[in-house]
Amino acid sequence: MIGRREFLRNSSVLGMGGVLISKYPLAALAANADSRIEILLDEPLGVISPNIYGHFSENLGGVIYDGIWVGENSKIPNIGGIRKQLVEEMRQIKPPIVRYPGGCFADSYDWRDGIGPTSNRPRRTNFWEGAEVAGSPANHKYDPNQFGTNEFVHFCKLIGSQPYLAANVRSLPAEEFYRWVEYCNSPTGSTTLAETRAAAGYADPFQVRFWGVGNESWGCGGNFTAQEYAVEFRRFATWVPHYGMELSMVASGPNDDNWDWTRSFLEEIARKGAGELRSIYGLALHYYAWNLSRGRTRDWDEGKGDALRFDTVDWYELLRQGEVMQSLIDGHWQVMGEIDRQHHIKLVVDEWGPWYRPGSEATPGDILEQTPTLRDAVFSGMTLDIFNQNPEKIAMANCAQLINCLNSLYLAHEDKFCVTPVGHVFKMYAAHQGGQALRTIFGAPLVHYQRDGSLASLGSLKGSASLHEKQIVLTAVNSHVSEPREAEIVVRGGSVKSVSATVLTDSDIRVHNTFAQPDAIAPKDQPVTPGAFSKFVFPPASVTKLVMTLQ
Ligand code: AHR
């Protein structure tokens, strides 16, 4: 974390203006409506990759041990040691891809420790041991390796996901990366490692396509300069055995607005020939919204806010940081295009979400665990809407992290379990996956608020739309804590036959689910008056999904 902290202390301030940019003049608003949404059927933006709805599970705190893995002999219902309720919940959100084993953990991990008979696997010091607190479980500090590659791939199969594995660049040689690929992908009976895999009950190759070449290589992943990392990337990503399938290498990319990392890394790769750029499938961008100090500090620890105790200014401050995602995508995309002129390389936002200070853990002792509220649901909806609107730039995104961690979809401890408001958003937004993103223009008043004496603003109504044969899925967030937004909705090039609405909201902006009250907040279907559909009222502090069937 020191790397990130140092980086954040030294980085430049991000532009955070409220954005409502449209090249189309918005027509006059219908009577009573204060906002307008225009969906342009004849302006497709590209197919929304399901992988934008990806997840991240690091061997950190309670994510793996207690979150995903409860063990085969546990009283907690499980499938081969994997928490059954998690599997059942995840099947409902169509999870496309899961990233593992880190995060920072990845660059300290030897994949060989996590294969073979579980009774023979070594116990190792977890990368995060130093951050663990008194009273946290021993298996969080000292990794028992009961959950390794086999168990992770089994988990992915159970939930219908693809695995995305992050290789250790900092502390293992490239050869070990090739061997891991060999273990996962070499054909049945072909290599000694294929036989080792078969002996564990997995004769068929895992066919892992996505591989991260290190993680945060500017910090915990090796503390490299961009140029040094480019050399490592080439060493790792060159001549990896393919076994007849496509491999997609994800390079460790920038933190936040570190344009220099993006430029220097790609320039160094291209120095050996522009063709070298084709070895990179995606450039990983990490962005956490963490600074709720209202401009008082940029210190990584001091700047953080509280997950549960916050006022309306904190609400707006966090969401304003959410808006920044669009400028990060645009900024890095521009830099990438200066070097990779055909835009062969896409962005992979493989860590995103809010990050608060400790104190809201559902399970005391779980490091980095926080309890998501409605604020995080609105943040997550806003972020997913941004990804939906950039299908040509974003190939994958992974919310950090799946369970018992930062912006988690689920909280679990022993036999207790709940879906967080973020989990509900993923369930609502799953309907976008694979659809054709449509250019959609939101016209709405900005939210203005006092930020300790100075005026600040952000967009109030924002969202995205996608087309699925005869259906349009429209999702939108209303960031305003007290004002509804009544929007006229116009579908250019089509007419709407019927509409269904699902809304996630509450009068308490701090509402959250707990083990004792797992349904304190859940999405509700809202009746839509049949007949001519032209307006919808988006409640304050809400995430909404409208499914519109066209004539
Ligand atoms: O998600 C927690 C940590 O944040 C990850 O391990 C690391 O990549 C990032 O700094």
Boltz pocket constraint, residues with backbone or C-beta under 6 A from the ligand:
constraints:
  - pocket:
      binder: B
      contacts: [[A, 1], [A, 4], [A, 58], [A, 102], [A, 103], [A, 104], [A, 105], [A, 215], [A, 216], [A, 351], [A, 400], [A, 401], [A, 406]]
      max_distance: 6.0
